[in-house]
Amino acid sequence: MALGNPAKSWLGASGMESFAEPVEDSQEMVRLWQGFMTARLTLGVVLVILQATLYTINLSSSTALLAISSAYCASTLLNRLYAHARPLGNRFTGAWFQWVGVDILVFLLLQSLQGSSLNYTALCGLPILFTAVLGTLKLALGTAAGVTMLLMGGNLWVHLESPANAAPLLAQSALSGVGFFAIALLASQVATRLASEGQRARTSQLAARIQRQVNELVIESLPDGVLIIDDKGCVRAANPAARMLLGSDRARMASNFFLHEESGWAPLLNLTQTSVISGQGREEDVSIRHSGHGPRRVRARTRLASPEGHEGESLCVLFLQDQREIEARLRTEKLASMGRMSTAVAHEIRNPLAAITQANALLDEDLSDPRLKRLTLMVSQNARRLDRIVEDILKVSRVHPEEPLALLACVDLRVAVAQICSDWCTQIPTLNQLALDLPLVPVLVRFEADHLHRVLVNLLDNALRYASPASRAIQLSCSADEDPLVALSVWSHGAPMDQGVERHLFEPFFSSESRSTGLGLYICRELCERHGASITFQRATRTMGSELVEGNEFVIAFLRTDENRLSLIDKVSATP
C-alpha cells in the first residue's frame, strides 16, 4: 500500500524531528571515522615501507625518518583498533591533537628532515580533509591556516640561511596554502550537504516506518476483511477479519495461500481475476460455501494497486464485508423505530382499553343469560391480554431510566429465588415439574428484588411453555462457590431450539409464536445488563431420574456483593 510522500504524512513532518538521530551518533559518522582511520593506517604503512626501502638502497642514511614513520604507523594502528569515534567539534580539543595535530606534525617533520629530495606537503591534505568532514568549517579553515603558516615559517627559515633558494619555496608554500583552504571549504560544504540529506532521509524513513506501522495496525483492527492478492490468485496478506470470513483452517493458519485451493473461494478468485483483466475495481455480493457450513454472504469490493519496483505485476486489494452485519444494523434501526412507534401506540391504547374493561364489567353485572355471559368473559379475557401486551411494551421504555438505588440494589438470591418459585407454583396447582437446587448459605448479589422477580418469572413461564410434562423437567440451580460471579440457571427438558430463533433470541419484537409480543427475553436482558449481570442461552445436560438428558438452559451471571453493602443499602433506603 503506497504511503505517499512521508513529509506530507498525516503524522506531520515536525513531529518526526524529535525522533531523528543526532548527527554525531549516526552510523554515517562512525563509518567516515573508520574510513579516515584506515586511510591513516594505510599511509603509515606506506611511509614505513618507503623509508625502509630508501634506507636499504642507501638513498637515505637517516634512521630518524624510519623511526618517525614506524611510530606514526603504530599510533595509527592503535587509534584504529582502540579509539572511539567522536566528532571534532569546532575547537582545537584533545581529539584534534590526537588525530589531526599528530599527522600535521609528522608530515612537516618528515618534510624538514628529508630535505628537498621528497615533498610531503601534499600529505597535509588528509588531516585538513578529516577536519572538514568530521569537524566544522571554522576548525577546518583554522587547520588549513595553521599548516600554511608552518610551511611558510619553515621556508622563511630557509630564506634566512639561503636567500637564493627561498623564493620558489615561498611561492610553493603560498600555492599549497591556497589549495588547503580550497580543500577545507569544499569538503566542509559537501559534508554539510551530505549530513543534511542524511538527516532528511532518516526523518523520512522514520515517518514512513511509523506510517506503515499505523496502517498495519488499522488494517489489523478493521471489522471488514482486507486481502492483498496477486495476479496468480496468491493471497500475499490478509487481516484477521478476512481470515475469519474465509472460514477455512488454511486461511487461518497459512501466511500465504491461493484462492483456488478451496472451492468455496471460487467467486472471490473470479472477481479478482475479472478486475485484473479489466483494469477496474468491481463490487459484487458473493457467497462463500464450505462443507459442513451454511453459505456466508459477503459484499466484495476490489481495488487495483501496483507495488513500487515491480514492473508488470499487479496486486488486487479485496475488501470483504459480512452481509450479516449490514442486515443486523438495518434490523436494529428498524426495531428502534418500531419500538418508539409501539410505545406511542401503547400509551394511546391504554385509556380506551380501560374504558372497555370497565364497561364490560358493568355490563356483566346486569346480564343473566349464560350465552351473553360467555361473550363478556371473552371480552374480559382479550382485554386482559391487550393490557399485558401494552404493559410489556411500556416496560421496555421503563427499563432504561436509572433509579437512585439501582447501583446499590442487593438481594439474597437463595431466599428471593425460593420465594419467587413458591409464589409462581401457587398459581399452577398441578405443577410437579419444578426442582430447586439452592445453596444452604446466603448468597448476596447485586440486583433489585422486583426486577429479579420479573426476570425469573419470565424465564419460568418460558420454560413451562416448552418443557416436557415429566417430573423434574424444569430445574433451577444456583452456584455457591467463592467466585465473584454467581450463576443462576433455569433448565428445561425440551427439543433443541431452531438456529434461526436462537440467533434472534434476545431481540425485541421477535417471537416464534404469533400470540407473543417478543419482549419478554429482551426485557430480561436489559434488566440484567442494568445491574451488571448477563444472561445467556445454551444447550446443557441434566439428570432426570437415572438418565442424562439434554435441554435448554438460560444462565444469569450475577455480581456478588457482601453484608456491608446490604447494610449500606438499608441506611440509604431509610434516609428520608
VOGU-3710 file (C-alpha; in Angstrom, 3 decimals, decimal comma):
1> malgnpaksw> 0,000/0,000/0,000  1,519/3,285/-1,035  2,362/5,586/1,787  2,921/8,661/-0,360  5,363/11,397/0,498  6,367/10,956/4,172  6,766/14,694/4,545  3,036/15,035/3,798  2,049/12,232/6,185  -0,905/12,898/8,457
11> lgasgmesfa> 1,513/12,435/11,354  3,308/15,613/10,215  6,982/16,173/9,474  7,510/18,369/12,519  6,573/15,543/14,808  9,337/13,409/13,350  12,203/15,806/14,022  12,366/14,976/17,705  12,803/11,290/16,888  15,692/11,763/14,404
21> epvedsqemv> 19,113/10,542/15,437  21,754/13,197/16,241  24,430/13,555/13,563  27,251/12,794/15,962  25,690/9,477/16,934  24,775/8,396/13,425  26,182/5,382/11,672  27,425/7,617/8,839  29,773/9,449/11,190  31,152/6,162/12,537
31> rlwqgfmtar> 31,762/4,848/9,025  33,534/8,062/7,992  35,690/7,986/11,102  36,632/4,375/10,451  37,439/5,218/6,823  39,794/8,018/7,832  41,447/5,846/10,475  42,002/3,161/7,844  43,461/5,762/5,451  45,855/6,998/8,168
41> ltlgvvlvil> 46,949/3,429/8,918  47,492/2,743/5,210  49,507/5,929/4,872  51,588/4,969/7,916  52,363/1,553/6,421  53,325/3,185/3,090  55,653/5,643/4,889  57,366/2,792/6,760  57,857/0,814/3,548  59,132/3,913/1,743
51> qatlytinls> 61,641/4,852/4,406  62,793/1,231/4,773  63,317/0,965/1,015  65,225/4,252/0,849  67,387/3,180/3,765  68,075/-0,249/2,201  69,190/1,112/-1,179  71,285/3,785/0,541  69,279/6,722/-0,786  68,708/7,793/2,794
61> sstallaiss> 71,055/7,361/5,720  68,769/8,841/8,391  67,343/6,310/10,838  65,215/9,123/12,360  62,923/9,110/9,314  62,345/5,369/9,666  61,738/5,727/13,397  59,243/8,589/12,937  57,385/6,638/10,227  57,295/3,494/12,390
71> aycastllnr> 55,994/5,438/15,408  53,329/7,087/13,264  52,271/3,719/11,849  51,978/2,226/15,353  49,961/5,246/16,521  47,502/4,949/13,638  47,133/1,207/14,297  46,291/1,814/17,966  43,815/4,526/17,048  42,135/2,250/14,502
81> lyaharplgn> 41,800/-0,610/16,971  41,003/1,045/20,287  39,915/4,666/19,785  36,194/5,517/19,809  34,585/7,616/17,113  33,550/11,105/18,185  33,094/14,426/16,384  35,878/17,008/16,398  33,562/19,910/17,234  34,567/23,496/16,431
91> rftgawfqwv> 37,606/23,912/18,715  41,119/22,520/18,981  40,439/19,768/21,519  42,335/16,663/22,577  40,723/14,643/19,795  42,022/17,147/17,223  45,561/16,921/18,547  45,344/13,103/18,681  44,128/12,596/15,101  44,948/15,803/13,202
101> gvdilvflll> 47,768/17,513/15,048  49,887/14,362/15,123  49,506/13,931/11,337  50,487/17,530/10,590  53,460/17,343/12,956  54,708/14,055/11,462  54,338/15,176/7,841  56,080/18,513/8,417  58,818/16,831/10,456  59,409/14,343/7,633
111> qslqgsslny> 59,493/17,235/5,158  62,046/19,083/7,286  64,340/16,045/7,786  64,027/14,676/4,260  65,174/17,885/2,635  64,393/18,615/-0,975  64,590/15,048/-2,279  60,952/14,282/-1,362  57,961/16,614/-0,792  55,498/15,565/1,932
121> talcglpilf> 53,430/18,765/1,706  50,563/17,081/-0,207  50,018/14,655/2,694  48,745/17,549/4,835  45,573/17,499/2,734  44,448/14,327/4,592  44,184/15,875/8,097  42,579/19,016/6,623  40,005/16,845/4,811  39,449/14,862/8,008
131> tavlgtlkla> 38,789/18,090/9,947  36,437/19,466/7,282  34,315/16,304/7,211  34,142/15,425/10,918  34,507/18,934/12,307  33,250/22,387/11,404  34,219/24,829/8,658  35,817/27,141/11,193  38,019/24,343/12,526  38,939/23,211/9,004
141> lgtaagvtml> 39,915/26,725/7,931  41,912/27,135/11,132  43,730/23,875/10,426  44,472/24,936/6,846  45,751/28,300/8,082  47,969/26,612/10,661  49,501/24,251/8,094  50,103/27,147/5,691  51,770/29,246/8,391  54,000/26,325/9,402
151> lmggnlwvhl> 55,046/25,743/5,795  55,782/29,411/5,217  57,615/29,629/8,544  59,861/26,728/7,560  60,554/28,255/4,170  61,257/31,579/5,806  63,905/29,853/7,914  65,414/28,507/4,682  65,353/32,044/3,257  67,378/33,297/6,192
161> espanaapll> 70,008/30,614/5,577  69,955/30,677/1,753  68,120/33,652/0,234  68,654/32,481/-3,328  66,618/29,264/-2,950  63,820/30,683/-0,761  61,636/32,424/-3,379  60,369/29,250/-5,143  59,761/27,585/-1,801  57,738/30,531/-0,504
171> aqsalsgvgf> 55,666/30,551/-3,696  55,074/26,827/-3,355  54,009/27,270/0,292  51,572/30,005/-0,668  50,127/27,902/-3,501  49,808/24,880/-1,214  48,032/27,048/1,376  45,511/28,192/-1,203  44,878/24,538/-2,112  44,450/23,632/1,574
181> faiallasqv> 41,900/26,412/2,050  40,020/25,242/-1,059  40,010/21,652/0,199  38,710/22,757/3,610  35,943/24,914/2,112  34,751/22,412/-0,492  34,960/19,378/1,797  33,032/21,192/4,518  30,289/22,217/2,089  29,986/18,692/0,695
191> atrlasegqr> 29,958/17,149/4,190  27,293/19,615/5,378  25,154/18,858/2,346  25,503/15,115/2,811  24,723/15,390/6,520  21,595/17,419/5,746  20,483/14,903/3,130  21,165/12,054/5,544  19,134/13,790/8,251  16,191/14,273/5,913
201> artsqlaari> 16,491/10,677/4,732  16,417/9,366/8,316  13,433/11,571/9,134  11,595/10,379/6,026  12,400/6,746/6,785  11,166/7,111/10,350  7,981/8,804/9,188  7,429/6,086/6,597  8,078/3,349/9,153  5,627/4,838/11,653
211> qrqvnelvie> 3,066/5,415/8,912  3,431/1,797/7,785  3,007/0,538/11,347  -0,090/2,687/11,814  -1,506/1,429/8,519  -0,871/-2,172/9,539  -2,466/-1,598/12,953  -5,552/-0,012/11,393  -5,882/-2,816/8,842  -5,448/-5,489/11,531
221> slpdgvliid> -8,220/-3,949/13,659  -10,684/-3,309/10,831  -14,007/-5,152/11,212  -14,069/-5,619/7,429  -11,795/-8,144/5,754  -8,834/-6,942/3,689  -6,809/-9,214/1,373  -3,926/-8,388/-0,972  -3,929/-10,790/-3,939  -1,527/-11,016/-6,884
231> dkgcvraanp> -2,441/-11,842/-10,470  -1,850/-15,576/-9,821  -4,509/-15,709/-7,102  -1,994/-15,883/-4,238  -3,073/-14,071/-1,085  0,007/-12,076/-0,037  -1,547/-10,647/3,135  -4,854/-10,867/4,996  -6,110/-9,290/8,204  -7,825/-11,391/10,938
241> aarmllgsdr> -11,333/-10,323/9,853  -10,694/-11,579/6,320  -9,342/-14,913/7,575  -12,471/-15,390/9,686  -14,769/-14,551/6,774  -12,982/-17,031/4,508  -13,951/-19,724/7,027  -11,165/-22,252/6,459  -8,321/-23,605/8,587  -5,938/-22,998/5,683
251> armasnfflh> -6,842/-19,289/5,704  -6,409/-19,058/9,487  -3,063/-20,862/9,688  -1,119/-20,176/6,476  0,658/-16,877/5,930  0,247/-17,107/2,135  -2,307/-19,250/0,303  -4,039/-19,489/-3,069  -7,729/-18,814/-3,628  -8,037/-21,824/-5,947
261> eesgwaplln> -7,131/-24,175/-3,051  -10,734/-24,065/-1,750  -13,781/-24,478/-3,985  -15,745/-22,132/-1,727  -13,403/-19,251/-2,628  -14,043/-19,550/-6,370  -16,349/-16,476/-6,514  -13,620/-14,345/-4,918  -10,995/-15,675/-7,351  -13,260/-14,964/-10,333
271> ltqtsvisgq> -13,965/-11,437/-9,108  -10,248/-10,755/-8,572  -9,240/-12,078/-11,994  -12,006/-10,088/-13,686  -10,776/-6,900/-12,006  -7,148/-7,548/-13,013  -8,086/-8,297/-16,648  -10,406/-5,300/-16,965  -8,091/-2,987/-15,003  -11,016/-1,601/-12,995
281> greedvsirh> -12,349/-2,155/-9,488  -15,552/-4,131/-9,098  -18,177/-4,704/-6,409  -20,398/-7,777/-6,029  -22,329/-9,752/-3,436  -20,878/-13,273/-3,324  -21,410/-16,382/-1,194  -18,584/-18,369/0,376  -19,519/-22,024/0,806  -17,725/-24,766/2,735
291> sghgprrvra> -18,748/-28,313/3,522  -20,471/-28,593/6,873  -21,297/-24,868/6,986  -24,023/-22,780/5,522  -23,262/-20,150/2,868  -21,706/-16,938/4,130  -22,817/-13,935/2,127  -20,290/-11,118/1,816  -20,035/-7,920/-0,163  -16,725/-7,903/-2,030
301> rtrlaspegh> -15,019/-4,790/-3,442  -11,768/-4,793/-5,421  -9,204/-2,055/-5,989  -6,070/-2,417/-8,119  -2,578/-1,416/-6,969  0,951/-1,951/-8,284  3,869/-2,289/-5,843  6,796/0,021/-6,424  9,722/-1,565/-8,269  7,694/-4,491/-9,662
311> egeslcvlfl> 7,192/-3,786/-13,327  4,267/-5,615/-14,874  2,997/-7,087/-11,577  -0,491/-6,120/-10,430  -1,912/-6,507/-6,976  -5,600/-6,532/-6,191  -6,849/-5,304/-2,816  -10,038/-7,167/-1,898  -12,378/-5,742/0,764  -14,901/-8,123/2,340
321> qdqreiearl> -17,900/-7,036/4,391  -20,138/-9,538/6,155  -23,711/-9,100/4,933  -24,994/-10,259/8,303  -23,589/-7,162/9,974  -25,262/-4,912/7,417  -28,555/-6,709/7,922  -28,133/-6,548/11,709  -27,659/-2,776/11,599  -30,713/-2,376/9,400
331> rteklasmgr> -32,701/-4,636/11,698  -31,590/-2,693/14,775  -32,649/0,603/13,216  -35,963/-0,952/12,210  -36,541/-2,328/15,703  -35,702/1,008/17,281  -38,247/2,825/15,119  -40,808/0,084/15,767  -40,187/0,384/19,499  -40,757/4,134/19,503
341> mstavaheir> -43,930/3,732/17,497  -45,171/0,842/19,676  -44,622/2,821/22,861  -46,617/5,742/21,498  -49,414/3,425/20,346  -49,456/1,626/23,722  -49,994/4,907/25,565  -52,865/5,763/23,230  -54,471/2,307/23,627  -54,343/2,219/27,413
351> nplaaitqan> -57,108/4,739/28,143  -59,755/3,367/25,750  -58,812/-0,172/26,857  -59,505/0,759/30,480  -62,893/2,193/29,446  -63,742/-1,007/27,531  -62,763/-3,174/30,522  -64,862/-1,087/32,924  -67,884/-1,013/30,605  -67,650/-4,789/30,104
361> alldedlsdp> -67,579/-5,337/33,880  -70,670/-3,161/34,373  -72,442/-4,982/31,549  -71,564/-8,361/33,039  -73,238/-7,397/36,318  -76,574/-6,768/34,579  -76,584/-9,927/32,460  -78,002/-13,288/33,467  -78,116/-15,089/30,109  -75,281/-17,672/30,007
371> rlkrltlmvs> -74,617/-17,005/26,322  -74,160/-13,310/26,925  -72,031/-14,099/29,981  -69,674/-16,082/27,741  -69,389/-13,088/25,419  -68,488/-10,722/28,262  -65,983/-13,300/29,510  -64,352/-13,375/26,066  -64,220/-9,568/26,054  -62,656/-9,586/29,532
381> qnarrldriv> -60,035/-12,187/28,630  -58,971/-10,388/25,443  -58,935/-7,057/27,255  -56,579/-8,516/29,848  -54,409/-9,894/27,051  -54,269/-6,498/25,416  -53,402/-4,953/28,766  -50,487/-7,366/29,208  -49,222/-6,523/25,732  -49,431/-2,806/26,486
391> edilkvsrvh> -47,691/-3,313/29,822  -44,876/-5,294/28,178  -44,352/-2,562/25,613  -44,311/0,136/28,293  -41,908/-1,911/30,415  -39,379/-1,685/27,590  -39,438/2,104/27,798  -39,155/1,976/31,606  -36,148/-0,343/31,694  -33,504/2,240/30,775
401> peeplallac> -34,013/5,151/33,270  -31,771/4,796/36,311  -33,266/4,735/39,796  -31,359/6,081/42,860  -30,776/2,622/44,351  -30,088/0,819/41,062  -26,333/0,658/41,685  -26,765/-0,240/45,389  -29,528/-2,840/44,940  -28,748/-6,107/46,759
411> vdlrvavaqi> -30,724/-9,271/47,396  -30,177/-12,668/48,999  -30,508/-14,894/45,966  -31,261/-18,042/47,994  -34,238/-16,510/49,813  -35,530/-14,444/46,904  -35,463/-17,328/44,406  -37,201/-19,688/46,823  -39,960/-17,123/47,462  -40,448/-16,329/43,777
421> csdwctqipt> -40,659/-20,032/42,879  -43,125/-20,648/45,710  -45,396/-17,830/44,546  -45,120/-18,995/40,962  -46,038/-22,582/41,843  -49,167/-21,487/43,751  -50,569/-20,114/40,502  -50,220/-23,585/38,907  -51,530/-26,102/41,487  -50,922/-29,166/39,302
431> lnqlaldlpl> -47,297/-28,311/38,676  -44,829/-31,076/39,636  -42,121/-30,336/37,090  -40,052/-27,782/39,029  -36,995/-28,921/41,015  -34,902/-26,483/43,062  -31,234/-26,813/43,939  -30,344/-23,807/46,101  -27,336/-23,338/48,421  -27,674/-23,633/52,186
441> vpvlvrfead> -25,839/-20,368/52,868  -26,908/-16,824/51,949  -25,789/-15,660/48,511  -25,876/-11,873/48,254  -25,897/-10,481/44,706  -26,296/-7,062/43,171  -29,873/-6,959/41,872  -33,180/-5,289/42,684  -35,782/-7,665/44,122  -38,702/-6,594/41,903
451> hlhrvlvnll> -36,558/-6,826/38,805  -35,334/-10,283/39,839  -38,968/-11,359/40,230  -39,778/-10,094/36,733  -36,784/-11,843/35,158  -37,205/-15,173/36,941  -40,963/-15,419/36,366  -40,425/-14,689/32,685  -37,819/-17,472/32,411  -40,013/-19,939/34,335
461> dnalryaspa> -43,028/-19,161/32,153  -40,906/-19,659/29,080  -39,552/-22,983/30,429  -43,057/-24,211/31,299  -44,287/-23,381/27,806  -41,727/-25,616/26,056  -40,776/-28,245/28,695  -41,934/-31,829/28,664  -44,560/-32,868/31,262  -42,148/-35,238/33,044
471> sraiqlscsa> -41,124/-34,808/36,667  -38,044/-32,543/37,162  -38,432/-31,313/33,579  -37,724/-27,795/34,908  -34,656/-27,441/37,135  -33,445/-24,282/38,809  -29,990/-24,277/40,403  -27,626/-21,722/41,907  -23,864/-21,867/42,479  -22,480/-21,071/45,944
481> dedplvalsv> -18,703/-21,039/45,432  -16,417/-18,082/46,151  -16,240/-16,856/42,573  -17,045/-13,132/42,120  -19,861/-14,155/39,755  -22,872/-16,161/40,926  -24,599/-18,310/38,280  -28,348/-18,959/38,395  -29,587/-21,408/35,745  -33,107/-22,214/34,592
491> wshgapmdqg> -33,020/-25,517/32,689  -35,931/-27,209/30,932  -36,130/-30,553/29,174  -37,260/-29,870/25,636  -36,445/-30,068/21,953  -33,480/-28,078/20,599  -34,253/-24,529/19,592  -34,176/-23,658/15,912  -30,953/-21,885/14,922  -32,873/-19,011/13,345
501> verhlfepff> -34,820/-18,482/16,567  -31,738/-18,808/18,789  -29,850/-16,188/16,788  -32,535/-13,548/17,486  -33,498/-14,803/20,939  -32,969/-11,562/22,879  -34,099/-9,139/20,181  -37,237/-7,079/20,863  -40,464/-7,876/18,996  -39,067/-11,215/17,799
511> ssesrstglg> -41,018/-14,343/18,689  -41,663/-17,782/17,234  -45,302/-17,562/18,368  -47,903/-15,365/16,779  -49,577/-14,582/20,136  -46,401/-13,283/21,804  -45,015/-9,732/21,728  -41,413/-10,970/21,733  -40,450/-8,599/24,572  -40,015/-10,993/27,493
521> lyicrelcer> -36,415/-12,103/26,950  -35,448/-8,651/25,690  -36,643/-7,116/28,985  -34,773/-9,828/30,922  -31,541/-8,981/29,128  -31,977/-5,227/29,623  -32,653/-5,644/33,349  -29,637/-7,924/33,768  -27,308/-5,553/31,967  -28,617/-2,646/34,046
531> hgasitfqra> -27,434/-4,409/37,218  -24,089/-5,526/35,767  -25,311/-9,101/35,216  -25,535/-11,083/31,986  -27,940/-13,666/30,590  -27,016/-16,345/28,050  -28,618/-19,359/26,408  -27,093/-22,788/25,817  -27,889/-26,475/25,418  -26,898/-28,406/28,553
541> trtmgselve> -27,348/-31,861/30,082  -29,078/-32,563/33,416  -30,121/-35,657/35,361  -33,766/-36,701/35,139  -34,318/-39,811/37,149  -31,366/-42,030/36,298  -30,672/-40,591/32,854  -28,666/-37,689/31,497  -30,796/-35,703/29,067  -30,301/-32,527/27,071
551> gnefviaflr> -32,351/-29,411/27,471  -32,475/-25,662/27,024  -30,793/-23,574/29,693  -30,755/-19,856/30,478  -27,870/-18,798/32,745  -27,762/-15,484/34,616  -24,365/-14,386/35,955  -24,832/-12,002/38,905  -22,236/-9,804/40,578  -21,608/-10,997/44,142
561> tdenrlslid> -21,774/-8,469/46,985  -21,334/-8,619/50,789  -23,210/-7,842/54,013  -21,562/-4,431/54,375  -23,128/-3,422/51,088  -26,509/-4,704/52,294  -26,328/-2,605/55,492  -25,394/0,428/53,389  -28,462/-0,124/51,231  -30,677/-0,298/54,318
571> kvsatp> -29,273/3,015/55,583  -29,775/4,729/52,221  -33,287/3,319/51,917  -34,202/4,571/55,386  -32,939/8,090/54,651  -35,955/10,394/54,054
//
